[in-house]
Each structure stands twice: as structure tokens, then as C-alpha cells.
Amino acid sequence: MYSEVSTEGEDVLITRCLQGNPDSFEPLVVRYYRPLFRVATRMLDDPEDARDATQTAFLKAYQALASFDRQRQFFSWICRILVNDCLNVIRARRPSQPLDDTLADPPADTADPVQADELRRRVRHALLELTPEQREVVVLRHFAEMSYEQAAVVLGIEEKTVKSRLYSARQRLCELLAAERIERNASTRRDRPVAARP
């Protein structure tokens, strides 16, 4: 998922940045931009907002680099910065903000492209109905592919809390998808033409 920069290499790059060599930060951007952008896209459902949030996270990380605890993983630290910014964006949005149907999703487990697109749309819309706290654990666990321990570090909560929120989020997603399917089936029946009597 990441480009080849070892933990030791990261430490060297950070040291060089702190010594006044800003170009040493670029390999960290190259390595982590895509996974961070993926997290932001899943949380915000808007590529432009996600791009802004990702770039802002790198800027904030660079400016606060002197405060970075070398005992932590750099990715966990900057991901926490990104998640906080994404949550601020979500809270600032109007509830009626339209959804962006151009969001790219992972391929669905189906050979029918039409069904795959429909499933991705339904999952995306259901994801946006979750609370920010539920959404962030789903994004980090399933889309950023973090372990429970890594997600707990990023979010600053206990591992058991991650598991609890994830369980609640999955239950809620199932409820939302089931309700949407019932509504869709009912709409199909209403729109079906009535056969003319002989």
C-alpha cells in the first residue's frame, strides 16, 4: 500500500527536515499521499474536499514536525491530523448537501457492471448516514486497512472502543441497506404497469 520507505528511513528524513532541509519531507508525501487521500475521500465523499484535507494535513504535519513523538508511527500521527480535519469539514457542512456520485469505490463482488454500480452507490449513501465516529472507524478499518490497534492509535481511543464502534457501524449499515432495498422494491411495484383486464 505504501512506497518503499523504511521506518528507519522515515526517522532520517524527519531529522533532516528538522535540520533545515525541507526537501526531505517530499518522500513522506509521496509515500503517504494516496492512502491518506483514500481515507479522506471515504470520509468526505467529495474528491475536491478530500484533496484539500490531505494537502492541509501534510502542511500541518510539516509545521508541527518538531512535536512529533518518534516513538509513534508517522502515518498514525498524520492520519490523526487528517481525520480531525475531515470531521471538522463534516460538522461544518449543511445537512442537505448533495452527494457526489462520481466517487470511486472498490469493485463489488459481482460480474454485472450495472449491479456493481448500484451496490457501490447504495453502500456509499449508507456510509454517509453513519455518525462521524462510526464512519471514521469503518474507513480506517476497511478502506485504510488498519488493524484495530492501529485505528485505536490514530483515533486516540481504546482498542475495545474501536471494536464497539465498528460493530455498531456495521449493524447500522445493514439496517440502512435493508431499508433502502425494501423502499426500492416497493417503488418498483408501484411503478409496474397494471395488466389490462380482458
C-alpha positions in Angstrom: 0.0 0.0 0.0 2.9 2.4 0.6 6.1 3.1 -1.3 9.3 1.7 0.0 10.5 4.0 2.8 11.5 2.1 6.0 10.8 3.3 9.5 14.5 4.0 9.9 14.4 5.9 6.6 11.5 8.0 7.9 13.4 8.9 11.0 16.3 10.1 8.9 14.1 12.1 6.7 12.4 13.8 9.7 15.7 14.6 11.2 16.9 16.2 8.0 13.7 18.3 7.8 14.2 19.5 11.4 17.8 20.4 10.5 16.5 22.7 7.8 16.2 20.5 4.7 12.5 20.8 3.6 13.1 18.6 0.5 13.5 15.6 2.8 9.7 15.8 3.6 8.8 15.1 0.0 9.4 11.3 0.2 7.0 11.1 3.1 4.4 12.9 0.9 5.0 10.5 -1.9 4.6 7.5 0.3 1.5 8.5 2.2 -0.5 10.8 -0.1 -2.5 8.0 -1.7 -3.6 6.2 1.5 -4.4 9.4 3.2 -6.4 10.7 0.2 -8.3 7.4 0.2 -9.2 7.9 3.9 -10.3 11.5 3.2 -12.3 10.5 0.2 -14.2 7.9 2.1 -15.0 10.2 5.0 -15.9 13.3 2.9 -17.4 11.7 -0.3 -16.0 14.6 -2.3 -12.7 14.4 -4.2 -12.0 18.1 -4.0 -12.6 18.3 -0.3 -10.5 15.2 0.2 -7.7 16.7 -1.8 -7.8 19.9 0.2 -7.9 17.9 3.5 -5.0 15.7 2.5 -2.8 18.7 1.5 -3.7 20.5 4.7 -2.8 17.5 6.8 0.7 17.4 5.2 1.1 21.1 5.7 0.1 20.9 9.4 2.3 17.9 9.9 5.3 19.7 8.5 4.7 22.7 10.6 4.3 20.6 13.7 7.1 18.2 12.9 9.2 19.3 15.9 6.4 18.0 18.2 6.2 14.6 16.6 6.9 11.7 19.0 9.5 9.5 17.4 8.1 6.5 19.3 4.9 6.7 17.2 4.4 5.8 13.6 4.4 8.8 11.3 1.5 7.5 9.4 -0.6 7.1 12.5 0.3 10.7 13.6 -0.5 12.4 10.3 -3.7 10.2 9.8 -5.0 11.5 13.2 -4.4 15.1 11.9 -6.3 14.2 8.7 -9.2 12.6 10.5 -9.6 15.6 12.7 -9.7 17.9 9.7 -12.3 15.7 7.9 -14.5 15.6 11.0 -14.4 19.4 11.1 -15.4 19.6 7.5 -18.3 17.1 8.1 -19.6 19.1 11.1 -19.4 22.4 9.1 -21.5 21.0 6.2 -25.2 21.7 5.7 -27.3 18.5 6.3 -28.8 19.0 2.8 -25.6 18.9 1.0 -25.9 16.8 -2.2 -23.9 13.6 -2.6 -21.2 13.2 -5.2 -22.0 10.2 -7.4 -18.6 10.4 -9.0 -16.8 8.9 -6.0 -14.7 5.9 -6.9 -15.3 2.7 -5.0 -13.7 -0.7 -4.8 -15.1 -3.2 -7.2 -18.2 -5.1 -5.9 -18.2 -8.9 -5.9 -20.4 -9.2 -9.0 -19.8 -9.7 -12.7 -22.7 -7.4 -13.7 -21.3 -3.8 -14.1 -24.8 -2.3 -13.6 -25.4 -4.2 -10.4 -21.9 -3.4 -9.2 -22.5 0.3 -9.7 -25.8 0.1 -7.9 -24.3 -1.7 -5.0 -21.5 0.8 -4.7 -24.0 3.7 -4.8 -26.1 2.1 -2.0 -23.1 1.4 0.2 -21.7 4.9 -0.3 -25.0 6.5 0.6 -25.4 4.3 3.6 -21.9 5.1 4.8 -22.7 8.8 4.8 -25.7 8.1 7.0 -23.4 6.9 9.8 -22.3 9.2 12.6 -18.8 10.7 12.1 -17.5 8.5 14.9 -18.9 5.4 13.2 -17.8 6.4 9.8 -14.2 7.0 10.8 -13.7 3.5 12.3 -15.2 1.9 9.1 -12.9 4.0 6.9 -9.8 3.2 8.9 -10.5 -0.5 9.3 -11.9 -1.4 5.9 -10.5 1.2 3.5 -7.2 2.2 5.1 -6.8 -1.5 6.1 -5.7 -0.7 9.6 -5.7 -3.2 12.4 -7.8 -2.5 15.5 -4.7 -1.4 17.3 -3.6 1.0 14.6 -7.1 2.5 14.3 -7.1 3.0 18.1 -3.8 4.8 18.0 -4.9 7.1 15.2 -8.2 7.9 16.9 -6.8 8.2 20.4 -9.2 5.7 21.8 -9.0 2.2 23.3 -9.0 -0.8 21.0 -12.2 -2.1 22.6 -13.9 1.2 21.7 -12.8 0.8 18.1 -14.4 -2.7 18.1 -17.6 -1.5 19.7 -18.0 1.4 17.3 -17.2 -0.8 14.4 -19.8 -3.3 15.5 -22.4 -0.6 15.9 -21.5 0.9 12.5 -21.9 -2.5 10.7 -25.2 -3.1 12.4 -26.4 0.4 11.3 -25.1 -0.2 7.7 -27.1 -3.4 7.5 -30.2 -1.6 8.7 -29.8 1.2 6.2 -29.2 -1.1 3.3 -32.1 -3.3 4.2 -34.4 -0.3 4.5 -33.2 1.0 1.2 -33.8 -2.3 -0.5 -37.4 -2.5 0.9 -38.1 1.0 -0.4 -36.6 0.2 -3.8 -38.7 -2.9 -4.1 -41.9 -1.1 -3.1 -41.2 1.7 -5.6 -40.7 -0.9 -8.3 -44.0 -2.5 -7.6 -45.8 0.9 -7.6 -44.3 1.8 -11.0 -45.1 -1.6 -12.6 -47.9 -1.2 -15.1 -51.2 -2.9 -14.3 -52.2 -5.5 -16.9 -55.4 -4.6 -18.7 -58.4 -6.7 -18.0 -59.8 -8.8 -20.9 
